[in-house]
Amino acid sequence: MIALQILVYGLVTGANYALVAVGYTLVYGILKFINFTHGDVAMVGSFLALTAIGAMGLGLPAAVGVAVVGCAILGMAIERVAYRPLRRAGRLTPLLTAIGVSLLLENLVQLVFGAAIRTFSPPPYLAGTVVVAGAYVTGVQIAIFAATAVAVAVLAWLIGRTALGRQIRATADNFDLAVAMGVPTDRAILAVFALGSALAGLAGVLFGMETTVTPTMGISLGISAFAAVVLGGIGSVPGAVVGALVLGVAENVGAWFLGGSWSDGIGVLVLALTLLVRPEGLLGRRDPGAVKL
């Protein structure tokens, strides 16, 4: 029973990582760099939802909508102001810019909301607990599983079945050819940042419901999600999801045997071992290119 309970906790953790990891993968697939502001965008989503609940009196579903829309707008603003002017720059410049934007978001949130730890109060319909094969699963954990599954399914449909998805895949496959063929590449890139940031906003709320909310929570969330991307395979959306779930389980197993303080260290260890043993990841390719569904 203990093993099954650890598995439940690990899958819940991995589900949160998956939403952020997919955003990393989308941006990498189209621009070939890791957007390290993504964890802090998720953190902003948590605070937007808390503000919507506390100051605006909205219910949890509406607060999630505020977080998702607000983070989508934030992601588009970051792309337009911070990254688009640097699109022809070298690989290092966008990376340094991402770190700068990340620090800016953390400090702005701390300036506005303070550094105190905050928590979500789950609504009554999520307060219960069910027993599955001897393991206890809370209503919040069920909501996290369901929200992640729906979000990933909608994203897969958007990328694989819509005109916007075809534009994104064409831009990711060959940017210069897409421009020559008249594909609106700027629109595709902006859409990727909006979609990825919306998922990050959702992840921030779900993660905050399961743990706590602080202005620095985006650091550990972003590092773990990045480790999940590398584990699953950069450029592969299914790989990001699988890598996130495997990492979540690994962290919880390690925390059970070694203590909770080892959780982040296990993520870094998994990242290092993946780079040494299988750099392309579980479902990735040695030469990652377009977004793979």
C-alpha positions as CSV (number, residue, x, y, z in Angstrom):
1,M,0.0,0.0,0.0
2,I,2.9,2.4,0.8
3,A,4.3,1.8,-2.6
4,L,1.0,2.6,-4.3
5,Q,0.6,5.7,-2.2
6,I,4.1,6.9,-3.2
7,L,3.2,6.2,-6.9
8,V,0.1,8.4,-6.5
9,Y,2.1,11.2,-5.1
10,G,4.7,10.8,-7.8
11,L,2.2,10.9,-10.6
12,V,0.6,14.0,-9.1
13,T,4.0,15.7,-9.0
14,G,4.8,14.6,-12.5
15,A,1.4,15.9,-13.8
16,N,2.4,19.4,-12.6
17,Y,5.8,19.1,-14.1
18,A,4.3,17.9,-17.4
19,L,2.4,21.1,-18.0
20,V,5.5,23.2,-17.6
21,A,7.7,20.7,-19.5
22,V,5.4,20.8,-22.5
23,G,5.8,24.6,-22.7
24,Y,9.6,24.2,-22.7
25,T,9.3,21.7,-25.5
26,L,7.0,23.9,-27.6
27,V,9.4,26.9,-27.4
28,Y,12.4,24.7,-28.0
29,G,10.8,23.1,-31.0
30,I,10.2,26.4,-32.7
31,L,13.1,28.6,-31.6
32,K,15.7,26.0,-30.5
33,F,16.3,27.5,-27.1
34,I,15.0,26.7,-23.6
35,N,12.8,29.5,-22.2
36,F,14.0,29.5,-18.6
37,T,11.3,32.1,-17.6
38,H,8.7,29.3,-17.8
39,G,8.8,28.3,-14.1
40,D,8.3,31.9,-13.0
41,V,5.4,32.3,-15.4
42,A,3.8,29.4,-13.6
43,M,4.6,31.2,-10.3
44,V,2.8,34.3,-11.6
45,G,-0.2,32.1,-12.5
46,S,-0.4,31.0,-8.8
47,F,-0.5,34.6,-7.6
48,L,-3.0,35.7,-10.2
49,A,-5.3,32.9,-9.1
50,L,-4.9,33.8,-5.4
51,T,-5.6,37.4,-6.2
52,A,-8.7,36.5,-8.2
53,I,-10.0,34.4,-5.2
54,G,-9.0,36.8,-2.4
55,A,-9.4,40.2,-3.9
56,M,-12.1,39.6,-6.6
57,G,-14.1,36.9,-4.8
58,L,-14.0,34.5,-7.7
59,G,-14.4,30.8,-7.4
60,L,-11.6,28.4,-8.2
61,P,-12.6,27.6,-11.8
62,A,-12.9,31.3,-12.7
63,A,-9.6,32.0,-10.9
64,V,-7.9,29.3,-13.0
65,G,-9.3,31.0,-16.1
66,V,-7.7,34.3,-14.9
67,A,-4.4,32.6,-14.3
68,V,-4.4,30.9,-17.7
69,V,-5.4,34.0,-19.7
70,G,-3.1,36.3,-17.7
71,C,-0.1,34.0,-18.2
72,A,-0.9,33.6,-21.9
73,I,-0.8,37.4,-22.2
74,L,2.4,37.6,-20.1
75,G,4.0,34.9,-22.4
76,M,3.2,36.9,-25.5
77,A,4.5,40.1,-23.9
78,I,7.8,38.3,-23.0
79,E,8.2,37.0,-26.5
80,R,7.4,40.4,-28.1
81,V,9.6,42.5,-25.8
82,A,12.4,40.3,-24.6
83,Y,12.9,37.6,-27.3
84,R,11.8,38.8,-30.7
85,P,14.4,41.6,-30.9
86,L,17.1,38.9,-30.2
87,R,15.8,36.3,-32.7
88,R,18.9,36.6,-34.9
89,A,21.3,36.8,-32.0
90,G,23.5,33.9,-30.8
91,R,22.2,31.1,-28.5
92,L,23.7,32.7,-25.3
93,T,21.9,36.0,-25.6
94,P,18.4,34.7,-25.3
95,L,19.5,32.5,-22.4
96,L,20.9,35.4,-20.5
97,T,17.7,37.4,-21.3
98,A,15.6,34.6,-20.0
99,I,17.4,34.6,-16.7
100,G,17.0,38.3,-16.5
101,V,13.3,38.2,-17.1
102,S,13.0,35.4,-14.6
103,L,14.7,37.4,-11.9
104,L,12.5,40.4,-12.8
105,L,9.3,38.4,-12.4
106,E,10.4,37.0,-9.0
107,N,11.3,40.5,-7.7
108,L,8.1,42.2,-9.0
109,V,5.9,39.5,-7.4
110,Q,7.8,39.8,-4.2
111,L,7.5,43.6,-4.3
112,V,3.7,43.4,-4.8
113,F,2.7,40.4,-2.7
114,G,5.6,40.1,-0.2
115,A,7.6,37.0,0.5
116,A,5.1,35.3,2.8
117,I,4.1,31.7,2.0
118,R,0.6,31.4,0.8
119,T,-1.8,28.5,0.3
120,F,-4.9,27.7,-1.6
121,S,-8.0,26.6,0.3
122,P,-9.6,23.8,-1.8
123,P,-13.4,24.3,-2.4
124,P,-15.7,21.8,-0.7
125,Y,-16.2,19.7,-3.8
126,L,-12.5,18.9,-3.8
127,A,-12.0,18.4,-0.1
128,G,-12.9,14.7,0.0
129,T,-10.7,11.6,-0.3
130,V,-11.3,8.4,-2.1
131,V,-9.5,5.0,-1.6
132,V,-8.1,3.3,-4.7
133,A,-6.6,-0.2,-4.2
134,G,-5.6,0.9,-0.7
135,A,-4.1,4.2,-1.7
136,Y,-5.7,7.5,-0.6
137,V,-6.4,10.0,-3.5
138,T,-7.6,13.5,-2.6
139,G,-10.1,15.5,-4.6
140,V,-7.3,18.0,-5.4
141,Q,-5.1,15.2,-6.8
142,I,-8.0,13.9,-9.0
143,A,-8.5,17.5,-10.3
144,I,-4.8,17.8,-11.0
145,F,-4.8,14.5,-13.0
146,A,-8.0,15.5,-14.9
147,A,-6.9,19.1,-15.7
148,T,-3.5,17.9,-17.0
149,A,-5.0,15.2,-19.2
150,V,-7.5,17.6,-20.7
151,A,-4.9,20.3,-21.2
152,V,-2.5,18.0,-23.0
153,A,-5.3,16.5,-25.1
154,V,-6.4,20.0,-26.2
155,L,-2.9,21.0,-27.0
156,A,-2.3,17.8,-29.1
157,W,-5.5,18.6,-31.0
158,L,-4.5,22.2,-31.6
159,I,-1.0,21.3,-32.8
160,G,-2.0,18.2,-34.8
161,R,-5.5,19.1,-36.3
162,T,-5.8,22.9,-36.8
163,A,-4.4,25.5,-39.2
164,L,-2.5,27.2,-36.4
165,G,-1.0,23.9,-35.5
166,R,0.2,23.3,-39.1
167,Q,1.8,26.8,-39.1
168,I,3.6,26.0,-35.8
169,R,4.8,22.6,-37.1
170,A,6.0,24.2,-40.4
171,T,7.8,27.0,-38.6
172,A,9.5,24.5,-36.2
173,D,10.5,22.1,-39.1
174,N,12.2,24.7,-41.2
175,F,11.9,28.4,-40.3
176,D,13.5,29.9,-43.4
177,L,11.4,27.6,-45.7
178,A,8.3,28.5,-43.8
179,V,9.0,32.2,-44.3
180,A,9.6,31.7,-48.1
181,M,6.3,29.8,-48.3
182,G,4.4,32.6,-46.7
183,V,3.7,31.0,-43.4
184,P,3.0,33.6,-40.7
185,T,6.0,32.7,-38.6
186,D,5.7,35.6,-36.1
187,R,2.1,34.5,-35.4
188,A,3.2,30.9,-34.9
189,I,5.9,31.8,-32.5
190,L,3.6,34.1,-30.6
191,A,1.0,31.3,-30.4
192,V,3.6,28.9,-29.0
193,F,4.5,31.4,-26.2
194,A,0.8,31.9,-25.5
195,L,0.0,28.2,-25.4
196,G,3.0,27.3,-23.3
197,S,2.5,30.1,-20.9
198,A,-1.2,29.3,-20.5
199,L,-0.2,25.7,-19.6
200,A,2.4,27.1,-17.1
201,G,-0.3,29.3,-15.5
202,L,-2.5,26.2,-15.1
203,A,0.5,24.3,-13.6
204,G,1.1,27.1,-11.2
205,V,-2.4,26.9,-9.8
206,L,-2.4,23.1,-9.6
207,F,1.1,23.0,-8.0
208,G,0.0,25.6,-5.5
209,M,-3.1,23.7,-4.6
210,E,-1.0,20.6,-3.7
211,T,1.9,22.5,-1.9
212,T,2.4,26.2,-1.2
213,V,2.9,29.4,-3.1
214,T,6.0,31.6,-2.9
215,P,7.7,34.1,-5.2
216,T,10.6,31.7,-5.6
217,M,8.6,28.6,-6.3
218,G,9.3,28.9,-10.1
219,I,13.0,28.1,-9.6
220,S,12.5,24.5,-8.4
221,L,9.5,24.0,-10.6
222,G,11.4,25.2,-13.7
223,I,14.5,23.1,-13.0
224,S,12.4,19.9,-12.4
225,A,10.4,20.5,-15.6
226,F,13.6,21.1,-17.6
227,A,14.9,17.8,-16.2
228,A,11.7,16.1,-17.3
229,V,12.1,17.6,-20.8
230,V,15.7,16.2,-21.1
231,L,14.6,12.9,-19.7
232,G,11.7,12.5,-22.1
233,G,13.5,14.0,-25.2
234,I,13.7,17.6,-26.2
235,G,11.3,18.4,-29.0
236,S,8.8,15.6,-28.1
237,V,5.6,16.6,-26.5
238,P,4.8,12.9,-25.5
239,G,8.4,12.7,-24.3
240,A,7.9,15.7,-22.0
241,V,4.8,14.2,-20.5
242,V,6.4,10.8,-20.0
243,G,9.6,12.3,-18.6
244,A,7.6,14.4,-16.2
245,L,5.7,11.5,-14.8
246,V,8.8,9.3,-14.5
247,L,10.7,12.2,-12.8
248,G,7.8,12.8,-10.4
249,V,7.7,9.2,-9.3
250,A,11.6,9.1,-9.0
251,E,11.6,12.2,-6.8
252,N,8.9,10.8,-4.5
253,V,10.6,7.4,-4.2
254,G,13.8,9.1,-3.4
255,A,12.2,11.5,-0.9
256,W,10.7,8.5,0.9
257,F,14.0,6.7,1.3
258,L,16.3,9.7,1.6
259,G,14.1,12.5,3.0
260,G,12.2,15.4,1.4
261,S,15.2,17.7,1.2
262,W,16.7,15.3,-1.5
263,S,13.7,15.9,-3.9
264,D,15.4,18.6,-6.0
265,G,18.7,16.8,-5.9
266,I,17.1,13.7,-7.4
267,G,15.9,15.8,-10.3
268,V,19.4,17.1,-11.0
269,L,20.8,13.6,-10.7
270,V,18.2,12.3,-13.2
271,L,19.2,15.1,-15.6
272,A,22.9,14.3,-15.3
273,L,22.4,10.6,-15.8
274,T,20.2,11.1,-18.8
275,L,22.8,13.4,-20.5
276,L,25.4,10.7,-19.8
277,V,23.5,7.6,-20.8
278,R,20.9,8.7,-23.4
279,P,21.3,12.4,-24.3
280,E,18.3,12.2,-26.7
281,G,16.0,11.2,-23.9
282,L,13.4,8.4,-23.7
283,L,11.3,9.4,-26.7
284,G,13.6,12.0,-28.4
285,R,15.8,12.0,-31.4
286,R,19.6,12.6,-31.6
287,D,18.8,15.6,-33.9
288,P,15.6,17.1,-32.4
289,G,13.8,19.3,-34.8
290,A,10.1,20.0,-35.2
291,V,7.6,19.6,-32.5
292,K,6.8,15.9,-32.3
293,L,3.3,14.7,-31.4
